[in-house]
Amino acid sequence: MKIAFVLFILFVFSQCGESRWLPQDLIETVSNKTSQITNYVRQKGRSLKNFYDRNFRKPVTQYLGNDDVSSTKRFKNYIDQAETNQQEVFDTIAPKKPELECVEDDPAIRMTTPQLIAIHGYAAESHTVVTEDGYILTIHRIPFSKNSKNIVPRKTVLLHHGLLGSSADWVLPGPEKGLAYILSEAGYDVWMANVRGNTYSRAHVSKNVDTFSFWNFTFHEVSQHDLPAVIDYIMDMKGWDVKINYIGHSMGTTVLFALLSTKTHYNKVLRAGFALAPVAYMTDIKSPIRLLAKYSDNIEFLLKLLGANEFLPQNAVLRWLSKHACEINHYEEVICENSLFVLCGHDASQFNKTLLPIILGHVPAGASTKTLVHYAQEIKKGGRFQQFDYGPDGNLKQYGSVIPPEYPVHKITLPIALLSAENDWLASDSDVTNLYVHLANPIEHYIVPLKEFNHIDFLWAVDAQKLVYTKLLELLEEGVTKVDFNPKVDTNELIDSDT
């Protein structure tokens, strides 16, 4: 009011008095400023009105109804429903648990991998493997297709899941779209790994599952103990002349690269490797795991923050990460509360919503917090594909150097095909390309021809078979033949076989 009064007095003087009362330039300056303020207020007023219309009035009107009568009636119905159910009004309008097309009493939600396989008429097996360091793993198998007359084929494939996953990842979409079934019908003996700590491998010969010592591992220990144990077991079962095709997703590719670059004789044991959404170098990361990277030097802090043993699938940190990863609405609310989708992303256009209840029933399957920290360390170190960083003193004790050793990817001689996507939050195009040029014997770098395709889509996308699996089957049948004539490969060391 004081400013308005002063402006009013100045206006009176300028209109009624002579110019000698006030300098003319002061009068013009005040008039100009008054005009500018008026225009500014009008402009901001329009902006605020547009913001209100766009972000509040229109969405609410559209949700409740376009006319006043229907809006009032619908809102009254919400109030009545809330009173009946003793709920808050907004809980009635937007339920905390969104309604899904598949009800929670679907028995498949609680089935194990072998049970999921069996209900579709396939033979299912479970095998127990004990690692050198005492972890008891369960691996699953589809030994033959429905119409094979119980004859186990020589062609063999090992599927390895990613972080927070399990063998169930490969069968959840059912026989028409699940990769395990597709490979079985293509004539493969299909084996599916489960890493230490997940749903099917939560046991040790001497350690309790609720202790830090049980969970004191990363993907490095999986690569040095779990994967070799599984490969050796399959070869014991089928004969050491068998050649295993390896298909990994996400962390399932990381452990393959770590194994082949350190225990190099496995380059001659396997037939070929096929990496879906390969993760090694991590310089260009969209996943909110990058938000943890700056704290990765403080291991104790991160372990306290995320949970010292198993990475907790539901805690305050996950909810914080979800705010950076998801635009929550409708069924995506439960997706954004699931650690797998928070870390890896979500592609609404390729996601089959009817699968969500069964996916949430099996994912996350368990992972060590230390594994998450290991990936965060790589991001912190500019994407360097390295072993776990214990700090200068710890590294000196563990490795004999102040920095952790880098995985020597150039030592990988196994023929490997890379299959990546442009919208991948964890395996960017630049990082996968960098990996490709470091491989001694690459088969091909295939980029999924759909820009929206993301990290999880390699498992459950509506069009995964058309966009990925058809190409994968071609590479499985032809890939090794292509590289037999590659000068980088010593053809005497590779046994080309269809098995």
N, C-alpha and C positions, 0 to 999 in steps of 0.2 A: 504494500500500500504506500509506503514511503517513496519508493521509486516512482510509482504512478503519480503521486502528488507532485513530486519535483518536476516530472516531465510535463504535467499539466500546467504548472506555473510558468515553465519555460515557453510552453506553447502560447499562453496568454500574453506574455511579454513580447513574443515575436509577432503576434497578430495585432495587438492593441497598442503597444509602446513603440517608441522610436528605436532605431537601430543602435543609438548611442547607449541604451541601457545595457546591452550585451554585445560583444563582438560578433559580427555576422558569421565568421567562420565557425564559431562555437555553436551558433544556432544551426548551421547546416550540418555540422558533425553530429549533433544530437539527433537531428531529424533523420539522417542517414542510418545511424545506429538503431533508432526506433524502428525504422522500416526493416532493417536486417533482422532484428529480434522477432518482429511480427512474422516475417516470411519463414524464419527458422522454426518458430512454434507451429505454424501451419503445416510445414513440411513434415516435422516430427509427428505431428498429430495424425497426418495421413499415413505415415509409416506405422505408427502404433495401431491404427485402425486396420490397416492391411494385415499386420501381424496377427491381430486378434481374429480377423475374419478367416485367415488362412490356417492358423494353428489351433483355434479353439472353436469359434462359432460354427464354421462349416463342418468340421469333423463330428462335433456333437450333434448338430442338426441332422446330418446324414445318418448318424447312428441311431438317433431316437426317432426320426421321421421328419419329413419336410414341412408339414403343416403343424400349426400350433395344437390342434386337437389331438392328432396322433402322438405328438411329442409328449403332451401332458398325460395322455392315457398310458403310453408306454412307460413313462417315468413312474407313474402311480403304480403300475404293475410291479416294477422293480421294488418299490417301497413295500408293497404288500407282501411280495415274495421274501424280502429281507426280514420282515417282521415274523412271518410264518416260520422261517428257518433259523430265526435268531442270529442273523448275520448283519454285517455292516452293508450299507447300500452298495458301496463300490465293490465289495466282494461278490455281490449278486450280478452287477453289470459286467465285471471282469473277474471271473473266478481265478483263484490262485492256481488251481490245477485245471488247465484247459481241457476241454472235451476232445477226445481223440476217436478216430474212426474204429480203432480196435480196442475192445474193452480189456480191463486188467485181468479178468478171469480167463483169458486165453491161456491154455496150458502151455503153449510153446514158449511163453515168456520165462517160465521157470525150468525149461528143459535143458539138459546138458547137450553138448555138441553131438555125441553119439545118438542121443534120443532124437534130436532134430533130424539127423541123417536117416534114422530108422523109420520115422513116420512117413517119409517119402519113398519107402520101399527099397532103400539101398542098404547094402551090408555095411556095418560100422564096427570098428575095432578100437580098443584102447590099449596102449602099450606103456609100460613104466620104464623109465631110464634114470639111472643114478649118475650124476656127474662126478668128476674127479674130486671136487671140493664138497661133495655130500648133498647136493640138492636133488630132490626126488621130483622128476618131471613126468608129466603124462602127455603123451602124444597120441593123436587120433588119426584114423586111416579109413579111407574108402578103397578097399582093395580091388574092386572091379565094378563095372557098370551093371545096370539092371539086366541087360540082355547078353551078358558075356558067358553065361553058363558056368559061373563061378571060377572062371579061369583068370588067374592074376597075370596081367600083362607085364612084359619086361620093361616097357617104357615107364619111367618113374619120375614123379615130381614131388618136391618138398615145398610146401607153402609156409611162409613165416610172417606172422602178424607184426603190427607196429606197436608203438607205445600205447599202453592202456588197453591193448587188444588181446585177443585169444584166438584159438582155432575156430570159435564160433563165427568170427568175422567172415569166413569164406562160405558159410552155409546159410546165414540168416535170410538172404533174399529168396531162398527156395530153389528148386531144380532148374527153373527157367532162366534165372539170372545169377545164381551163386556160382562163383568161379570153380569151386571144388567139384560141383556136379558137372559143370561144362567140361572140365578136364577129364573127369571119369568117363563121360560119354564119348570123349575123343580118344579113349583107349589108354588112359594113364592110370597107373597105380598111385593114388593120391595120399600123401602123408601131410599132416598139419602139426606144426610145432606149438609148444606152449612154454614161454620163458619162466624162469624162477620168479615166484611171487604172484603170478596171476592166478585166476580162479582154479586152474587145474594143476598147479605146481606150487602149492603152498605147504611144502614139507621139506624137512632136512633130517639127515641121520642123527644129528646131535643138537641142533639149534631150534629153539622155540620160535614160532612165527611172529610172536609179539615182542621180539627183542631187536635191538639195533644191529646186532651182529648178523641176524638173518637178512636184514634189508641193506646191509653195507655192500652194495654192488651197483654198477652202472651197466650200460650196454657193452662195456669192455669185457667184464666177466662173462656176460652172456656169449660174446664172440669167442672167448678163450676156453670156455667150459661147456656151456649148454649146447651150442651149435655143433661143435665137434662130436659130442656125445650122441646127439641125435643122428648125425650123418653116419657115424660108425655103427650105430645100432641098426639102421636101415640096411647097411651093407652086410652086416652080420646075418641079417634075416634073408637077404636076397642074393648074397654072394658078392665077392669083392670085384667081380668083373662088371657089375651093374654100373651104369652111369646115371647119376641123379641130376635132374634139371631143378634148379633152385629159383623159386619165385618169391620175392620179398616185397613187403609194402612198408614204406616209411622206415621206422627203426629196424624192420626186417632187412632192409638194404644196408643200413649202417653196420649191423653186426656182420653181414657178409663181407663188406669192404674191410672191416677191422680184422676179420679172420684171415682173408686171403692175403692181406698185406703183411701179416705177422707169422702165420703158420702156412707158409707158401706151398707146402706139399698138397694142400687141399685144392690148389688150382688144377692139379692133375686128377684128383679124385672125382670132382664134379664134372658134368658134361658142359653146362653153360649156366649163366646167371641172367635173370630177367628182373630188373629193378623198377617197381611201380612207385612213383613219387619218391625218387632216391634222395636220401639225406646224407650228405658228407660235409661239404663246404657250406657254411652258413653265413654269407655276407649280406644277403638281401632277404630279410625275414619280415613278413607282415603279421605273423602270429604274435599275440600278446606275451608270449614267452620272452620276447625281446625286452619287455618292461622289467623282467627279472635279471636281465643280463648285467646291468650296472651294479647289482648287489652280489654277483657271483664270486667275487673275491672274498667275501665274508661268508664262508661256508656255514659257520655256526648260526649266523643270523638267518640264512635262508632255510636251514633245516628246522629251526625253531618256527619260522614263518609258515612253512609249507607242511610241516609234520616231519619229525625226525626219521621215521621209518617209511611207512607207505605214504605215497602222495595222496592226501585226503581229497576225495572227489567232491565233498561238500564242505567248504569252510569259507571264512570271510575273504580270504585271498582269492579264491575262485570267483566269488561274486564280484570282487573288485575287477578281476581280469575280464569278466563277462561284460562289464560296462564298456570296456574298450573294444570288445570283439563283436558284440551283437546289438542289433536293433530289435529289442524285445517286443513281440506282439503275438497274440494268439498262441498257436502250438509252439512257436519258437521260444516261448518262455521256458519250457522244459528243456529245449535244446541248449539254451544258454546257461542252464544250471548243470549241464553235463560237461565234465572236464575235457572229454575228447573233442567235442564241437568247439569249446572255448579256445583250445589250443590250435586246432586244425582248420577251423572255419566251417561255413555252411553254405551250400548252394541250393537255394529254394527251387530253382527251375528244374534241377535234376534229382531232387530228393523225393523219394516215395514216402509220403506221410503215413501210409498204412503200416510201414515197417517200424515207425518210431517206437511204439510200445515194446516190441520184441528187442529192438536195439538197446533201449534203455534198461531192459531186463538183463542184458549181457555185457553192457559197457557202462563204466570202465571196469575192466577185469582185474586191475591191479598193476601197480608199477612202483618202483622205489623212488623216493624223493631225490636220492642222489643221482639217478639217471636224468631227471629234469634239470638238476643243477649242472650236470656234465654238458648238456646241450646249451644251457645258458652261458657257460664258460666259453664255449666255442664262438658264440655270437660276440661275447665281450672281447675275445682275442681276434676280432676281424674275420671270423669264419674259419679259423685254422682248425683242420681236422686232426685233433690231438687227443692224447690220453688225459685222464682226469688230473686236474691241477690242484695239488695239495698245498700250494704256497711254496716259496723258495726253500724253506727248511724241510718241509714234508717231501717236496720233489727230490731234494738232494738225498734224502733217506730212501725214497721209493725207487728213484730212477738213476741216481748218481749224477744228476744235473739240476740246475735251479729252475729250469723250465721243462714241462712235460714233453715227451717225444711225440713228434708228429707221425701219423700213420703213413708209411711209405706206399702210397697208392700206386706208384710206378711199378711196384713189384707184382701187381695183380696181372696175371697172364691169362686167366680164365676168360673165354669169350663172354662178353656181357652186353646186354641190350638195355638201354635206358628209356623209360616211358614216362614222360612228364606232362604237366599242364601249365598253362599261362597264369591261371588264377590260384596257383598253389601257394598257401601261406608259409609253408615250411621248406619247400623245394622250388626255388625260383628258377626261371629259365636261365639266368646268367650263372647261377651256381651249378646247375645240372650240366650246362655247356662246359664249364670249367672242369667238372669231373670227367666229362667225356674225353676231353683232350689230354687228360692225365692217364687215362687207361691205356695199357699196352696193346689190348686186343678187343677194341669195341666192335660190336655187331652193328648197332644202329642207335641213333637218338630220335625216337618217335615222339612228336608233340601232339597231344590230343587236339583234333580240329574243332574245338569248341572253347571259346575264350572264357566262358563262365565256369568251366570244369575245374574242380578243386581237389584238395588232398584226400578227402573222404570219398569223393566220387569214384575213385578207383575200386572201391569195395561195393558201394550200394547205389550208384547212380542208375536212374531209370534206363539210360541208354549206354550203360557200361559195356554191354556185350558188343554193340555196334561200333562204339567209339574206341574201345580198348581191347576187349577179349578176342575179337576176330583177328586183329593184328598180332596179338600175343600168340595165338595158336599158329599163325603163319611163321612167326619167328622161332617158335619151339620146333617146328618141323624142318625149317630151312636154315636157321641161324648158324649152326656149327659148320654146315657145308660151305657157307659163304666165307668164313674166316680161315678155312683150311688152306686157302691160297693167299692169305695175308702174309707178307714177308716178315711181319713182326713175330709170327708164331713159328716155333719149331714143330713141324708136323710130325716128327718122330715121337714127340712127347705127348701128343694128343691122340687119343684113340677115338676116331670118328665112329659113332654107332647110333643106331636108332633107339637104343635101349636107355 
